[in-house]
């Protein structure tokens, strides 16, 4: 029952993005910001769903740019760059 009362993972990510409006970020940057405040998903695949949710909500706006990821486990693959949109608090 306690899980029902907790905000969803996407809502937690949204809370982390508050205060970063207008900044350019990647999904990797969002993951690092969340790790700094000890927010982690129940499964690593939830990151993609959370980023897609933020895009659908208009909180992450694709810029059309791509950059290489920094985490060595990502093998420098390309990732989208987003602009953080206005977040309602």
Buried (B, 14 or more C-beta within 10 A) or exposed (E): EEEEEEEEBBEBBBBBBEEBEEEEBBBBBBBEBBEEEEBBBEEEEBBEBBBEBBBEEEBBEEEEEEBEBEEEEEEEEEBBBBBBBEBEE
